Amino acid sequence: MSQPSTTSDAVMMLCPNLKCRKLLRVPVACRGKQVKCQFCELTFRVPEPKQSSTEPPQV
């Protein structure tokens, strides 16, 4: 699954409802919170940004 694309003030993502799949523009402030799709009214959680690890993996 690809990570949602971001702009400075919003996250662009697809509605997770397989019957809807509309492109949604969700405010960055909503990351980690529950939101409702304005088209199908499904409530879902906006994913947190992935934490990139700066330390090398342990072998």
Contacts in CASP RR format, 6 or more apart in sequence:
PFRMAT RR
TARGET T0000
AUTHOR 0000-0000-0000
METHOD contacts of the structure
MODEL  1
MSQPSTTSDAVMMLCPNLKCRKLLRVPVACRGKQVKCQFCELTFRVPEPK
QSSTEPPQV
3 47 0 8 1.000
3 49 0 8 1.000
3 50 0 8 1.000
4 11 0 8 1.000
4 12 0 8 1.000
4 13 0 8 1.000
4 47 0 8 1.000
5 11 0 8 1.000
5 12 0 8 1.000
5 13 0 8 1.000
6 12 0 8 1.000
6 28 0 8 1.000
6 49 0 8 1.000
8 28 0 8 1.000
9 27 0 8 1.000
9 28 0 8 1.000
10 25 0 8 1.000
10 26 0 8 1.000
10 27 0 8 1.000
10 28 0 8 1.000
11 25 0 8 1.000
11 26 0 8 1.000
11 27 0 8 1.000
11 28 0 8 1.000
11 30 0 8 1.000
11 31 0 8 1.000
11 46 0 8 1.000
12 23 0 8 1.000
12 24 0 8 1.000
12 25 0 8 1.000
12 26 0 8 1.000
13 23 0 8 1.000
13 24 0 8 1.000
13 26 0 8 1.000
13 46 0 8 1.000
13 47 0 8 1.000
14 21 0 8 1.000
14 22 0 8 1.000
14 23 0 8 1.000
14 24 0 8 1.000
15 21 0 8 1.000
15 22 0 8 1.000
15 24 0 8 1.000
15 37 0 8 1.000
15 39 0 8 1.000
15 40 0 8 1.000
15 42 0 8 1.000
15 44 0 8 1.000
16 42 0 8 1.000
16 44 0 8 1.000
17 37 0 8 1.000
17 40 0 8 1.000
17 42 0 8 1.000
19 40 0 8 1.000
20 37 0 8 1.000
20 39 0 8 1.000
20 40 0 8 1.000
20 42 0 8 1.000
22 37 0 8 1.000
22 39 0 8 1.000
22 40 0 8 1.000
24 37 0 8 1.000
24 38 0 8 1.000
26 35 0 8 1.000
26 46 0 8 1.000
30 46 0 8 1.000
31 46 0 8 1.000
31 47 0 8 1.000
31 48 0 8 1.000
31 49 0 8 1.000
32 45 0 8 1.000
32 46 0 8 1.000
32 47 0 8 1.000
32 48 0 8 1.000
33 45 0 8 1.000
33 46 0 8 1.000
34 43 0 8 1.000
34 44 0 8 1.000
34 45 0 8 1.000
34 46 0 8 1.000
35 43 0 8 1.000
35 44 0 8 1.000
35 45 0 8 1.000
35 46 0 8 1.000
36 42 0 8 1.000
36 43 0 8 1.000
37 43 0 8 1.000
37 44 0 8 1.000
END
